[in-house]
Amino acid sequence: MPVGGRPLLQIWLDDLWTIGVRSVVVNVHHHRREMLDFLNRPRFRNWVRVFEEERLLGTAGTLRACRGFLVGGPTLLAHADNLCRCHLADFVAAHRERPGGHVATMMTFDTETPESCGIVETDAAGTVVAFHEKAHDPPGRRANGAVYLLQPEVLDWLDDHPGVTDFSTGVVPEFLGRIGTWHNVNVHRDIGTPAMLAAAQNDPDPRSTNAPTGGDDWDQWFKDHPIHQMVGELGRGGGEV
């Protein structure tokens, strides 16, 4: 889906490149052919790998299945159907400076729809002490952004618990008191509804992108795709289909 004329996944990859990330794994399942065509291009070769998921494994299951790629240090896990406008370098710095005993850092944001999100409670130091996944009457608006930095200890735990498939409900509660937070004060938006996709087109971007550039056949195909007209109509219609 386009945001400001760019595919959302490209925004994620461009941002990761900008902060120096040179090894990425992208999980592919839905719209498999389109995803493979997008990723099998020179700009992503040698640093973006594809993990083709024949059947859905869940957010924790996918991470476990990709463990062979995830070696040598912290792992950034992102649910890339969210538009995240922030300084990722500051998020990484916060994880590096985390208190002793913390094995993960969670990105948080303030949501207008807390009942549809995972709401976190933190102590004075910003450590997650309680978590409420899509509760009917959650105690606040501070939400889990589904972007994490994880120490290898978390991946070791996943290997030892093969029955856990969902990261938010199966992993986060097991590490309460050991997960720090970094709050995104800019934009964090799930574009999974027409209204949110339309609104995302005007979200401010606080970063400057220094990712590889250069057009190719895929870029031209995307530029000419009718999805752009549909998104424009969503914006003019207030997000209604």
Buried (B, 14 or more C-beta within 10 A) or exposed (E): BBBEEBBBBBBBBBBBBBBEBEBBBBBBBEEEEEBEBBBEBEBBEEBBBBBEBEEEBBBBBBBBBBBEEBEEEBBBBBBBBBBBBBBBEEBBEBBEEBEEEBBBBBBBBEBEEBEEBBBBBBEEEBBBEBBBBEEEEBEBBBBBBBBBBBBBEBBEBBEEBEEBBEBBBBBBEEBBEBBBBBBBEBBBBBBEEBBBBBBBBEBEBEBEEEEEEEEEEBBEEBEEEEEEEBBEEBBEEEBEE
